[in-house]
Amino acid sequence: MIDLRVEQLDEKRVRIGGLTAMLAVMLREMPEILELRDGPEASARLFPNPTAADDKINKEWQQMVSPELRHLFVSAAEIVTRDLTAMTGDNGDPEVYEVTFPVEHLSAWMSALNQTRLILAEAHKVDEEDMERRDFDPQSPKDLAVLRIQLLGYLLHLFVELEDDNESADRI
Amino acid sequence: MTPSNATGQPGVIQIVETVTKSELSTPWNVVVHNDPINLMTYVTMVLMRVFGYPRAKAKKMMLEVHNLGRSLVWSGGREQAEHYVHQLHGYQLLATMEKSKT
């Protein structure tokens, strides 16, 4: 049973709590996975062409825009990597972890989580059908990648919900 | 992108790129494509953030992406289309721009 939660502690801090040992490991391994962003599969997905068939525009884009995007993605990864060093036990429970970080890092967290999911999906050729499966073979690297994509996706979903709450509160 | 400046120096062949009025006025479409990984809630949030769309409109477009494989999310000038595709790629959405056929 996962009691994963994302909460805004105050105006300045966000906390991810209820991290099981497995989730904590998955988060700690994110920086390593993010380093794979420049591999051929991941790079084609993270830095796609802007047109389907215009070679001139695509070439210019890859020269001018993709390096800028790469810089953005690397920055997000660095922020999250630093935040992860502050991961501690949740309420003193050695089996459950939490991590608290500044609210300005929310976008970096969302970016890094999604980058990780996309890199894993490309590396293991995960498709729509794989994403709908609920049975996982613990001996299969692909199944473990899908499980990781799902769990990190759940955390990303909690971040989106938090952003929605914040935007609703801003409108009131 | 903008054509390069002519130098006007003797012995230098000038290649001038011309852009006709009709090309300038042809709108560009920004299209978001389906992918199996991006969350539906995440895609909706991105469309709201990038284009300032209300939730209902963003959600309708997201469902179009999910069910039909793609959704035309914006149409207009080329520079602005490039800007939006850049932003969508920043959020890791699969997005392209294409000249409108109309």
HADDOCK unambig.tbl for C-alpha pairs under 7 A between the chains (distance, minus, plus):
assign (segid A and resid 46 and name CA) (segid B and resid 92 and name CA) 6.24 0.50 0.50
assign (segid A and resid 50 and name CA) (segid B and resid 85 and name CA) 6.75 0.50 0.50
assign (segid A and resid 50 and name CA) (segid B and resid 95 and name CA) 6.76 0.50 0.50
assign (segid A and resid 50 and name CA) (segid B and resid 96 and name CA) 4.53 0.50 0.50
assign (segid A and resid 50 and name CA) (segid B and resid 97 and name CA) 5.96 0.50 0.50
assign (segid A and resid 51 and name CA) (segid B and resid 96 and name CA) 5.02 0.50 0.50
assign (segid A and resid 51 and name CA) (segid B and resid 97 and name CA) 5.42 0.50 0.50
assign (segid A and resid 51 and name CA) (segid B and resid 98 and name CA) 6.34 0.50 0.50
assign (segid A and resid 52 and name CA) (segid B and resid 96 and name CA) 6.97 0.50 0.50
assign (segid A and resid 69 and name CA) (segid B and resid 90 and name CA) 6.18 0.50 0.50
assign (segid A and resid 111 and name CA) (segid B and resid 91 and name CA) 6.78 0.50 0.50
assign (segid A and resid 118 and name CA) (segid B and resid 37 and name CA) 6.63 0.50 0.50
assign (segid A and resid 127 and name CA) (segid B and resid 36 and name CA) 5.91 0.50 0.50
assign (segid A and resid 128 and name CA) (segid B and resid 36 and name CA) 4.82 0.50 0.50
assign (segid A and resid 157 and name CA) (segid B and resid 41 and name CA) 6.88 0.50 0.50
assign (segid A and resid 160 and name CA) (segid B and resid 41 and name CA) 6.98 0.50 0.50
assign (segid A and resid 160 and name CA) (segid B and resid 42 and name CA) 6.35 0.50 0.50
